[in-house]
Amino acid sequence: MNPLASDAKSLGCLTPSPELLKQLMLQPLGSVPVRVCSGGNSSRCAGDGSWTVDLRRHRKVCYHENSREIEFGTGLTMAELLQVLRASDRSIPIGLSGLTGSGFILTGGMGPLSRSQGLALDSITAIDGIWGSGEPFALSEHQTAEDVCRWRALMGASPFLAIVTRLRLRTQRLQPLQVRHGLIPPSQLSELIQIAESWPETCSLQWSWGKRLEIYAVDCSSDKPISRKLKELDPILGRDQHAAIQHCKDQLEQPTFGSLASQAVASRPVHSEVLARLGPALKHEAGPLMELLSCRMQERPHGECRISAQQLGGATMRIKRESSSFVHRDSMWKPWITAAWNPGDRSGRQQSLEWMNQVSADLSTTCPGVHLAQLHDHLPGHQRELVDAFGDWLPELRQLKSALDPEGRLPPL
Ligand SMILES: Cc1cc2nc3c(=O)[nH]c(=O)nc-3n(C[C@H](O)[C@H](O)[C@H](O)COP(=O)(O)OP(=O)(O)OC[C@H]3O[C@@H](n4cnc5c(N)ncnc54)[C@H](O)[C@@H]3O)c2cc1C
């Protein structure tokens, strides 16, 4: 579980079965909003003075051969879903870790295959759950006219409106991957970003800048034994011993992202918050932006503070903006900022959050959108983040919130 959430002085953890969840949501809970925990990776799956509804008992899973869809309870992790699908040679596009839960799908999570296969939420064909009001719902992508708005709201904004208990997703043919990760000098990052912006959509670049700068390039085209695009990184990666091309049978075999960028000695768990932005191709703006980030990296208040990014585009851009709450469909980059501090260090927390906000402000010109993969309803910037995440769709989302969660049992919008 996320260390900050795990150390929270929570009122307790409720683990209702699917049948009991509805009754639970109709009870007066004493303290609202409730927190919802699926994979437990975000800082807000538990909070001081809040109840947590833990979905880890919602674990039914079934692969439908005829439709090639997977239907599952929202207590399963992405790795568990991939394990089930492996047997049928199928998969779904997950992120950089198999540990994430349904929060990854519902908040518009993306991964190295998203440029060719879309966001995880673009594969959703059916969704069941309970609105904040306690009313159950079951919607499918072929909704009636009156459900169109509700469907759109659930695709990327469901944490504010509902507890989702079951999802059905289209699957894709199992895809082998070639991964190349290694360390580069920061001065080469802007050049690499511009190279990646011209890659075919079967390739993607991820990077993580901590003590060192790690790059993580993935190619999922299976037509060449050795990826030409990854081979072209030779001059940038030099003789880095980690940087050999790795062949992975599927996403379950992806090497760990971010491990090369961190401190040499594994330290004790730190507390952290993460803020993610979204923006289009950087082109010639990559150079000045990376210079600015380089200055910010020198000012970071804790060794585990980082700036990272992953690449979108291709399939994620082809989806109509109006079809989901993930409105930044022109995005090619999701940079995210990790603010870290030692547990209990209040001034360290404050400094790190200020640093995160400063970096976010630096990025906001080139990356105006926000990806709400972590809720920050306990931080002063929450309202601004909502505006940057949902843009002109936010007023309608708020109307839906007042109808579907009138007592504010779920996080504020
Ligand atoms: C190691 C690691 C790797 C990651 N890699 C990526 C990546 O490659 N790409 C990317 O986009 N993100 C990535 N993330 C971010 C991650 O996807 C988000 O933090 C996501 O919200 C985590 O979902 P969860 O279910 O695991 O966590 P949780 O903390 O359980 O859930 C996150 C939020 O979603 C809400 N939520 C969860 N389940 C439900 C539900 N069933 N109904 C309603 N609301 C719900 C909760 O309110 C909670 O605030 C990564 C995070 C980690 C820790």
The ligand as an SDF file (V2000), in Angstrom:
LIG
                    3D

 53 58  0  0  0  0  0  0  0  0999 V2000
    4.4850    1.6560   -9.2060 C   0  0  0  0  0  0  0  0  0  0  0  0
    3.4920    2.5350   -9.9040 C   0  0  0  0  0  0  0  0  0  0  0  0
    3.4820    2.5860  -11.2910 C   0  0  0  0  0  0  0  0  0  0  0  0
    2.5700    3.3930  -11.9610 C   0  0  0  0  0  0  0  0  0  0  0  0
    2.5970    3.4420  -13.3250 N   0  0  0  0  0  0  0  0  0  0  0  0
    1.7020    4.1960  -13.9830 C   0  0  0  0  0  0  0  0  0  0  0  0
    1.7040    4.2410  -15.3990 C   0  0  0  0  0  0  0  0  0  0  0  0
    2.5210    3.6410  -16.0710 O   0  0  0  0  0  0  0  0  0  0  0  0
    0.7560    4.9860  -15.9980 N   0  0  0  0  0  0  0  0  0  0  0  0
   -0.1760    5.7160  -15.3050 C   0  0  0  0  0  0  0  0  0  0  0  0
   -1.0250    6.3690  -15.9160 O   0  0  0  0  0  0  0  0  0  0  0  0
   -0.1890    5.6910  -13.9570 N   0  0  0  0  0  0  0  0  0  0  0  0
    0.7250    4.9620  -13.2980 C   0  0  0  0  0  0  0  0  0  0  0  0
    0.7270    4.9440  -11.9280 N   0  0  0  0  0  0  0  0  0  0  0  0
   -0.2580    5.7790  -11.2190 C   0  0  0  0  0  0  0  0  0  0  0  0
   -1.4850    4.9240  -10.8860 C   0  0  0  0  0  0  0  0  0  0  0  0
   -2.0580    4.4070  -12.0450 O   0  0  0  0  0  0  0  0  0  0  0  0
   -2.5340    5.7960  -10.1930 C   0  0  0  0  0  0  0  0  0  0  0  0
   -2.0300    6.2700   -8.9890 O   0  0  0  0  0  0  0  0  0  0  0  0
   -3.8190    5.0160   -9.9520 C   0  0  0  0  0  0  0  0  0  0  0  0
   -4.7850    5.9200   -9.4840 O   0  0  0  0  0  0  0  0  0  0  0  0
   -3.6020    3.8860   -8.9820 C   0  0  0  0  0  0  0  0  0  0  0  0
   -4.7530    3.1110   -8.9070 O   0  0  0  0  0  0  0  0  0  0  0  0
   -4.8570    1.9830   -7.7840 P   0  0  0  0  0  0  0  0  0  0  0  0
   -6.1670    1.3220   -7.8970 O   0  0  0  0  0  0  0  0  0  0  0  0
   -3.6500    1.1450   -7.8410 O   0  0  0  0  0  0  0  0  0  0  0  0
   -4.7400    2.8440   -6.4540 O   0  0  0  0  0  0  0  0  0  0  0  0
   -5.8410    3.3300   -5.4050 P   0  0  0  0  0  0  0  0  0  0  0  0
   -5.1000    4.2360   -4.5020 O   0  0  0  0  0  0  0  0  0  0  0  0
   -6.5390    2.1800   -4.7980 O   0  0  0  0  0  0  0  0  0  0  0  0
   -6.8600    4.1450   -6.2770 O   0  0  0  0  0  0  0  0  0  0  0  0
   -6.5460    5.4100   -6.8170 C   0  0  0  0  0  0  0  0  0  0  0  0
   -7.7580    6.3240   -6.7970 C   0  0  0  0  0  0  0  0  0  0  0  0
   -8.7590    5.8280   -7.6550 O   0  0  0  0  0  0  0  0  0  0  0  0
  -10.0140    5.7510   -6.9640 C   0  0  0  0  0  0  0  0  0  0  0  0
  -10.5450    4.4110   -7.2160 N   0  0  0  0  0  0  0  0  0  0  0  0
   -9.8520    3.2640   -7.2490 C   0  0  0  0  0  0  0  0  0  0  0  0
  -10.6740    2.2410   -7.5480 N   0  0  0  0  0  0  0  0  0  0  0  0
  -11.9070    2.7640   -7.6870 C   0  0  0  0  0  0  0  0  0  0  0  0
  -13.1760    2.2050   -7.9870 C   0  0  0  0  0  0  0  0  0  0  0  0
  -13.3120    0.8990   -8.2200 N   0  0  0  0  0  0  0  0  0  0  0  0
  -14.2340    3.0330   -8.0440 N   0  0  0  0  0  0  0  0  0  0  0  0
  -14.1020    4.3610   -7.8470 C   0  0  0  0  0  0  0  0  0  0  0  0
  -12.9160    4.9420   -7.5540 N   0  0  0  0  0  0  0  0  0  0  0  0
  -11.8280    4.1470   -7.4790 C   0  0  0  0  0  0  0  0  0  0  0  0
   -9.7580    5.9870   -5.4820 C   0  0  0  0  0  0  0  0  0  0  0  0
  -10.5720    7.0410   -5.0390 O   0  0  0  0  0  0  0  0  0  0  0  0
   -8.3300    6.4160   -5.3960 C   0  0  0  0  0  0  0  0  0  0  0  0
   -8.2160    7.7500   -5.0100 O   0  0  0  0  0  0  0  0  0  0  0  0
    1.6310    4.1710  -11.2350 C   0  0  0  0  0  0  0  0  0  0  0  0
    1.6590    4.1200   -9.8320 C   0  0  0  0  0  0  0  0  0  0  0  0
    2.5720    3.3190   -9.1720 C   0  0  0  0  0  0  0  0  0  0  0  0
    2.5740    3.2880   -7.6740 C   0  0  0  0  0  0  0  0  0  0  0  0
  1  2  1  0
  2  3  1  0
  2 52  2  0
  3  4  2  0
  4  5  1  0
  4 50  1  0
  5  6  2  0
  6  7  1  0
  6 13  1  0
  7  8  2  0
  7  9  1  0
  9 10  1  0
 10 11  2  0
 10 12  1  0
 12 13  2  0
 13 14  1  0
 14 15  1  0
 14 50  1  0
 15 16  1  0
 16 17  1  0
 16 18  1  0
 18 19  1  0
 18 20  1  0
 20 21  1  0
 20 22  1  0
 22 23  1  0
 23 24  1  0
 24 25  2  0
 24 26  1  0
 24 27  1  0
 27 28  1  0
 28 29  2  0
 28 30  1  0
 28 31  1  0
 31 32  1  0
 32 33  1  0
 33 34  1  0
 33 48  1  0
 34 35  1  0
 35 36  1  0
 35 46  1  0
 36 37  1  0
 36 45  1  0
 37 38  2  0
 38 39  1  0
 39 40  1  0
 39 45  2  0
 40 41  1  0
 40 42  2  0
 42 43  1  0
 43 44  2  0
 44 45  1  0
 46 47  1  0
 46 48  1  0
 48 49  1  0
 50 51  2  0
 51 52  1  0
 52 53  1  0
M  END
$$$$
